[in-house]
Amino acid sequence: MDYSEDISQAVTYLKQTLPKLGQYQLAPNPINYSLWYHYVSDRSSELNAALDQLIDSHGSYSPEQGETLFRRYILANAQLEQKKTSAKLQTLANKLLRQLQGSIGDSGEFDRELQRSVQALQNAGDNDDIAEVVSTLVDSIGALSEANRCFQWNLRQTQQDIQHLKTELQQTQQSADRDALTQLYNRQALTRELQRLLHGERAGPVGLIFCDVDHFKHCNDEYGHLLGDRVLQRIGALILDHCPEDAIAARFGGEEFAIVLPEASLQQTAASAEKLRRRLEQLQIRVRKSDQVLDKISASFGVACSVADDSVDSLLDRADQALYAAKRAGRNRVHLADQGPYLENIA
């Protein structure tokens, strides 16, 4: 979906969106913000009608209803764009095949003409007969050369079109996989990558870190949601900077992040989580329009590592249980699934 508005227009939509969330007592999470941003910017008449119907009937809507609307009217549109691009690629492939078949047909006709000319030369009685055969060959070669030039030109044009569509398809896929606020993977993409790592041809041990920002609601309440978004963006950037190249980092939802470490043991994954925890403690964010610095940011971590016959859900559940154990134990610490606190934790 196109978001080509400039900063001024986007700010106008922001000012129209936030009161809607307060008016209908909706959490200012990415799904609700996205729904009402699309509503005030009038991007989908069907979405607007669906929201109006829910508000008229119930005065608001549940988180489950909001997620359903998001998937139906926003995420589905991105997937539709991807399908359209795939269809264009298929059309180009068919066009190229027809051009190739035409070129092959021209080549076959030339081969038949060549055979006829060889036979004519063998039966030629004088120079006039030979000259006629040569003239026919020259005409056939010229026609084949022109057909080949046309095919080469069409081939170059089709290659350019395919490259353009390939880039467009990649951008569409990346957009559908990314969290708009942090530019990390979203939950859907993380789940897909976990499935690939756990059950693919090169399946091996997979380390999983769940990270939940401590007291984030208090941060939002005291400093506002815009600063809260900046905190999440800075944490997302810090995670990207901290992660190994083969790691997969995602915003799992709200203030919760997830990091997947392929080929990592439980202790290696825990050490990585502990390093990130200490880095977060050093994070400082200046509050705009004041001299105040937000420097008491921390997070709790749950760590798990895949075992035999693990599914995506079972691995996610163990990491989630470890995360909540860390929060119950006092927050700002790393907890290992089924093993307790990380021994090197000095919090």
C-alpha positions in Angstrom: 0.0 0.0 0.0 1.3 3.4 -0.9 2.3 5.9 1.9 3.6 8.7 -0.3 2.3 11.6 1.9 4.8 14.1 3.1 5.7 14.8 6.7 3.2 17.6 7.1 0.3 15.4 5.9 1.5 12.4 7.9 1.5 14.6 11.1 -2.0 15.8 10.2 -3.2 12.2 10.1 -1.3 11.5 13.3 -3.3 14.3 15.1 -6.5 12.9 13.8 -5.7 9.3 14.7 -4.6 9.6 18.3 -7.9 11.2 19.5 -9.8 8.2 17.9 -7.8 5.8 20.1 -8.6 7.8 23.2 -12.3 8.3 22.2 -12.9 4.5 21.8 -10.5 3.5 24.7 -8.2 1.5 22.4 -4.6 0.6 23.2 -2.2 2.7 21.1 -0.5 -0.4 19.6 0.6 -0.7 16.0 -2.6 -2.5 14.9 -5.0 0.1 16.3 -2.9 3.0 15.2 -2.6 1.5 11.7 -6.4 0.9 11.5 -7.3 4.5 12.4 -4.4 6.0 10.4 -5.9 4.3 7.3 -9.4 5.4 8.4 -8.6 9.1 8.7 -6.5 9.0 5.5 -9.5 7.4 3.8 -7.4 4.6 2.1 -10.1 1.9 2.1 -13.8 2.6 2.0 -14.4 -1.0 3.1 -12.2 -0.7 6.2 -13.9 2.6 7.1 -17.4 1.0 6.7 -16.3 -2.0 8.9 -15.0 0.3 11.7 -18.0 2.5 11.5 -20.3 -0.6 11.9 -18.3 -1.8 14.9 -18.4 1.6 16.6 -22.1 2.1 15.9 -22.9 -1.4 17.3 -20.6 -1.7 20.2 -18.9 1.7 20.9 -15.5 0.1 20.3 -14.0 -3.3 19.3 -12.0 -6.0 20.9 -8.3 -6.8 20.2 -9.4 -9.9 18.3 -11.7 -7.9 16.1 -9.0 -5.3 15.5 -6.5 -8.0 14.5 -9.1 -9.4 12.1 -9.7 -6.0 10.5 -5.9 -5.5 10.2 -5.4 -8.8 8.4 -8.4 -8.4 6.2 -8.0 -4.8 5.0 -4.3 -3.9 5.5 -2.2 -7.0 5.5 -4.3 -8.7 2.8 -3.8 -5.6 0.5 0.0 -6.0 0.8 -0.3 -9.7 0.0 -2.6 -8.8 -3.0 0.1 -6.5 -4.3 2.6 -9.3 -4.1 0.3 -11.6 -6.0 -0.2 -9.0 -8.7 3.5 -8.7 -9.1 3.8 -12.5 -9.4 1.2 -12.5 -12.1 3.1 -9.9 -14.0 6.2 -12.0 -13.9 4.2 -15.0 -15.1 2.9 -12.9 -18.0 6.4 -11.8 -19.0 7.7 -15.4 -18.8 4.9 -16.5 -21.1 5.7 -13.7 -23.5 9.4 -14.7 -23.5 8.4 -18.3 -24.2 6.3 -17.3 -27.2 9.2 -15.1 -28.5 11.6 -18.1 -28.1 9.2 -20.4 -29.8 8.9 -17.9 -32.7 12.6 -17.7 -33.0 12.9 -21.5 -33.0 10.3 -21.6 -35.8 12.2 -19.1 -37.9 15.4 -21.2 -37.4 13.5 -24.3 -38.4 12.2 -22.7 -41.6 15.7 -21.5 -42.4 17.1 -25.1 -41.9 14.5 -26.4 -44.3 15.3 -23.7 -46.9 19.0 -24.6 -46.5 18.3 -28.2 -47.3 16.2 -27.3 -50.3 19.1 -25.1 -51.6 21.7 -27.9 -51.1 19.5 -30.2 -53.2 19.0 -27.4 -55.8 22.8 -26.9 -56.0 23.3 -30.6 -56.6 20.8 -30.5 -59.4 22.0 -27.2 -60.9 22.7 -27.4 -64.6 24.4 -24.0 -65.3 25.5 -20.7 -63.6 22.0 -19.2 -63.9 20.6 -22.0 -61.7 23.4 -21.6 -59.2 22.9 -17.8 -59.1 19.2 -18.3 -58.4 19.9 -20.7 -55.5 22.5 -18.2 -54.0 19.9 -15.4 -54.3 17.4 -17.5 -52.4 19.9 -18.3 -49.7 20.9 -14.6 -49.3 17.2 -13.7 -48.9 16.7 -16.5 -46.3 19.8 -15.4 -44.3 18.6 -11.8 -44.3 15.2 -12.8 -43.1 16.7 -15.0 -40.3 19.1 -12.3 -39.3 16.2 -9.7 -39.0 14.2 -12.2 -37.0 17.2 -12.8 -34.7 17.7 -9.0 -34.2 14.0 -8.6 -33.3 14.3 -11.5 -30.8 17.4 -10.1 -29.2 15.8 -6.7 -28.8 12.6 -8.3 -27.3 14.8 -10.4 -25.0 16.6 -7.4 -23.7 13.4 -5.5 -23.1 11.8 -8.5 -21.3 14.9 -9.0 -19.1 14.7 -5.3 -18.1 11.0 -5.8 -17.3 11.7 -9.0 -15.3 14.4 -7.3 -13.3 12.1 -4.3 -12.5 9.3 -6.7 -11.4 11.8 -8.8 -9.4 12.8 -5.7 -7.4 9.2 -4.6 -7.0 8.3 -8.1 -5.7 11.3 -8.1 -3.2 10.2 -4.7 -1.9 6.6 -5.8 -1.5 7.8 -8.9 0.4 10.1 -6.9 2.6 7.3 -4.4 3.4 5.0 -7.3 4.4 7.7 -8.8 6.6 8.7 -5.7 8.5 7.4 -3.9 11.6 6.7 -0.3 10.5 8.1 1.3 13.7 11.4 -0.6 14.2 12.0 -2.1 10.8 12.7 -5.4 12.4 10.9 -8.5 11.2 7.3 -8.8 12.4 5.8 -11.7 14.2 4.5 -13.4 11.1 8.0 -13.3 9.5 9.7 -14.5 12.6 7.3 -17.5 12.9 8.0 -18.4 9.3 11.8 -18.3 9.8 11.5 -20.4 12.9 9.6 -23.0 11.0 12.2 -23.0 8.3 15.1 -23.4 10.8 13.4 -26.1 12.9 12.0 -28.2 10.1 14.1 -27.4 7.0 16.7 -29.6 5.4 19.5 -28.2 7.5 17.6 -28.2 10.8 19.8 -27.8 13.8 19.7 -26.3 17.3 18.0 -22.9 17.4 18.4 -20.4 20.3 15.5 -18.1 21.0 15.5 -14.9 23.2 12.4 -13.1 24.3 12.9 -9.6 25.5 10.2 -7.5 27.2 10.9 -3.8 28.1 10.4 -3.3 31.9 7.7 -0.9 33.1 7.0 0.3 29.5 3.4 1.4 30.3 4.8 3.7 33.0 7.1 5.3 30.3 4.2 5.8 28.0 2.0 7.3 30.7 4.7 9.7 32.0 6.3 10.8 28.8 3.8 10.1 26.1 3.5 7.5 23.3 5.8 9.4 20.9 8.7 9.0 23.3 7.6 5.4 23.9 7.9 4.8 20.1 11.4 6.4 20.2 12.4 4.0 23.0 11.2 1.0 20.9 13.0 2.3 17.8 16.3 2.8 19.8 16.0 -0.7 21.3 15.3 -2.1 17.8 18.4 -0.4 16.5 20.5 -1.7 19.5 19.3 -5.2 18.9 20.3 -5.1 15.2 23.7 -3.7 16.2 24.1 -6.4 18.8 23.0 -9.5 16.9 25.3 -11.7 14.8 24.9 -11.6 11.1 22.9 -14.8 10.9 20.5 -13.8 13.7 16.9 -13.0 13.1 15.5 -10.1 15.1 11.8 -9.2 15.3 9.3 -7.0 17.2 7.0 -9.7 18.5 4.3 -7.4 19.7 4.0 -4.2 21.7 7.2 -3.8 23.8 8.3 -7.4 23.3 11.1 -8.4 21.0 12.4 -11.8 19.9 15.8 -12.9 18.6 16.5 -16.2 16.9 20.1 -17.5 16.9 20.7 -20.4 14.5 23.1 -23.1 15.6 23.4 -21.7 19.1 23.4 -23.7 22.4 21.3 -22.7 25.4 24.4 -21.2 27.1 25.5 -19.3 24.0 22.0 -17.9 23.6 21.9 -16.9 27.3 25.2 -15.2 27.1 24.0 -13.2 24.1 20.9 -12.2 26.0 22.9 -11.1 29.0 25.2 -9.0 26.8 22.1 -7.3 25.3 20.6 -6.7 28.8 23.7 -4.9 29.9 23.8 -2.8 26.7 20.2 -1.8 27.4 21.1 -0.6 30.9 23.4 1.9 29.2 20.8 3.3 26.8 20.0 7.0 27.2 17.3 8.9 25.5 16.8 12.6 25.8 13.3 13.9 26.4 12.6 16.5 23.8 11.6 20.0 24.9 13.3 19.4 28.3 16.8 18.7 29.7 15.6 15.4 31.1 17.4 12.2 30.1 15.6 8.8 30.2 18.4 6.5 31.4 16.7 3.8 33.5 15.7 1.5 30.7 15.8 -2.2 31.3 14.3 -5.4 30.0 13.6 -8.9 31.1 14.8 -11.9 29.1 13.6 -15.4 28.6 15.9 -17.9 26.8 15.2 -21.3 25.3 16.9 -23.6 22.9 15.2 -26.1 20.6 15.1 -29.8 21.5 14.1 -32.9 19.5 10.6 -32.8 18.1 10.2 -29.1 19.0 7.5 -27.2 17.1 7.5 -23.5 16.6 4.7 -23.1 19.3 6.5 -25.2 21.9 9.8 -23.3 21.5 8.0 -20.0 21.7 6.0 -21.1 24.7 9.2 -22.2 26.6 10.9 -18.9 25.9 7.7 -17.0 27.0 7.5 -18.9 30.2 11.1 -18.2 30.9 10.5 -14.5 30.2 7.6 -14.3 32.8 9.8 -16.1 35.3 12.4 -13.3 34.9 9.7 -10.7 35.4 8.4 -12.4 38.5 11.9 -12.7 39.9 12.3 -8.9 39.8 12.8 -7.9 36.2 16.1 -6.8 34.5 17.5 -10.3 34.4 17.9 -13.4 32.1 16.0 -16.6 32.9 16.7 -19.9 31.1 13.8 -22.2 30.2 13.6 -25.2 32.6 16.9 -24.2 34.3 16.3 -21.0 36.2 18.3 -17.7 36.4 21.3 -17.2 34.2 24.3 -17.8 36.5 26.4 -15.0 35.1 23.6 -12.5 35.6 24.8 -9.8 38.0 21.6 -7.7 38.1 
